[in-house]
C-alpha cells in the first residue's frame, strides 16, 4: 500500500532486503508522482496494470462524492524573512521553517490558533444549518482536543476509537444523528455514505 512511496530511499532499502520476490503487488490511491522519482517507481513496481478513477468508483458505490472546502484563515507573520536576512541564512523560508521551526509554527498556527478555531466552528455551524454533515480533519489528536472547545458537541474519531464504535459513529453521521465528526483517520472513511 502507498506504493507511490516505493521510489523513496527507505522503500528501496526495504525492497533490496526482499529475497528474490517473484511478484510485487503495489497499490496506491495516489495516481502518479510528479518528481524525479517517478521513473524509479516504475522501475521498482513495473507498469500500471489496473486503474480505477473516482468517477468509476462513485458509479460502483465504492466511493461517495464529497465536497472539500478550504476556509481562508488569516496568515501570521512569524518574522522569519527578517530574522533570516539578519543572520545571513541563504535558505528559502519554507526550508528554514520546515527544518528549524515546524513544530513551533504548527502548534501556534494550527493546534492553538483561537481565531482559526473560531472560523472553523463558524463554518461547521453554517454547514449544519444547510443540513450537511461535516468531517473536520486534523493531523494530530492535540488539534482535535483543541477544536473540541469550539465545537463541543462534535464526535471524535481517532485511531484509538474501537472499530465497532467507529462503524456506529459513521452510521450515525450517515443518518444525521451526528452532524460533525472531528477526526484524525478520515482517509480510512471516505466511503461514509
N, C-alpha and C positions, 0 to 999 in steps of 0.2 A: 504494500500500500504506500501511498505518497511517492510513487515511482518517479515523479518529476525531480526528486532529490537525488536520484541514482547517479547523476553525473558529478555529485559533490565528492570531495576528497574522502570524507568519512564513509560514505557509502561505497566508494571504490575500494577502500581498505577492507571493509566487511565482505564485499564480493570476492576480493582476492583470497580471503580465507576459506571460501567455499571449495570443497573438493570436487572438481570436475562436474559441475551441475549440467545435467542434460537438458533441463528446461528451467526457464525463469519466467514466472508469471508476474508481470508488472502492471499494477493498476493505479490510477490517479484520477481525481476529479479536476486536476489542472491540465487543460488541454495541450499546453505547449510551454516550452521555455523560450524566452526571447533573449538569450545571452550566449556567451562563448561556450557554455557547457552543453548546449543543445546537441551538437554533434557527438559529444562524449556520451550523452544519454542514449542516443540512437545506437551507438556502437555497443553499449552495455546491454540494453534490453532488446534491441532489434526494432523492426518496423512496427507501427501500429497495425494490429490485425482486427480490431473491433473498436467501434466508436459509437457512443450514444450521445446525441445532443440534447439540450434541455427541452426543446420542443417535443422530441420523441418521448422523453421520459414523462413529461407533463401529460401528453396524449395517452400514454400507457398507465397513467395514475401511479407511477412510482415516484414522482416528484410533483409537488404542487407549485403553481406560480406564486411568487412572493414579490412584494414591493419593498425595496430597501430605501430608506430615507437617510440622508445625511443632513444633519442640522448644523447650521452655521453657528459657531461659537467664537466669541472674540479671542483674538490671539493675545498672548502675553509676550512681553519683551523681556527676555532673560539677560539682555545686555552682553551676549557672547561676542557679537561682532566688535563692539568697542573694546572689551577686555582682551580679545584675541589680538587686535591690532596693537594694543599697548605692550603686550608681552611678546610680539613678533611671531605668533603662530601662523604658519602659512597654509594650514589645512582648511578645507571648506567647513562652514559652520555645521552642517549635518554630521560630517565625520567626527568633528571635535565633540559635539554634543553626544553623539552615539557612543563614542569611546569613553568619555570622561564624565558626562553628566546625565546620562539617560535616566537612571533610577530617580534622581532628584527631580528632573523635569516631569517625568511620568507621574510620580506621586503628587507633585504640586498641580500639574495641569489636568490630569485625568482623575486620579483617585480622590483628591481632596479639594477639588475646584467647586466651590459653592455656587458660583454663577453658572457654571456649566451644568451642574446637577439640577438647578432650578429650570434651566432651558429644557433639559431632558424631561423633567417632571411635567412641565407645561405641554411639551409635545405629546407625552403619553396621555395626558388629560384630553388633549384635542383629538387624538386618535380614538380614545374611548368614547368621546361624545359623538363620533361618527359610526359607532357600533363596530369598531375594529378591535381585534385583539393585538397585543403588542409583545414582542420579544426584545428586550434591551440586552444587547450582547456586550459582555465585559471580558477582558482578558484575565483578570485576577479576582479572587474571592474578596480581597480587601476593597476593591472597587464596588462589588456587589453590595457589601455591607455598608459602604459609604452612601450608595444610592438609595438604600432602603430607608434612610432617614427622610428622604424627599418623596419616596413612593412607598409608604409603609404597608399598603395593602397588596403589594406585589408578591407573587410566589417566587421562591428561589429554587433554581435548578442548577446544580453543580455536579462535578464528577463524583462527589461523595453522596449524592442523592441515590438511595437504593433503586434498583431497576423497576421494581413494582410501583414504587411511588412516582418515578419518572413517567411511567405509562399512564398512571392515574392523572397526573398533572397535565399531560398532553391531551388526554381525553377531556378534561375539564376546560382546557383552553379552547379546544375544538367546539365545545358546547357553550362557550362563553360563560361558564361558571367561574372561570378565572379569566380576567381580562388583560393581565400583564404578568409576564414572567421575566425576571432578571436572571440571566444565565451565563455560564462560562462554557457550556457544552453545546451551543447552538448548532455547530456544524454536524452533529450527530442527529439532529432532529429537524432537518429541512423538509421532511415529508409529514408534517404535522396534520395536514388536512385529510 
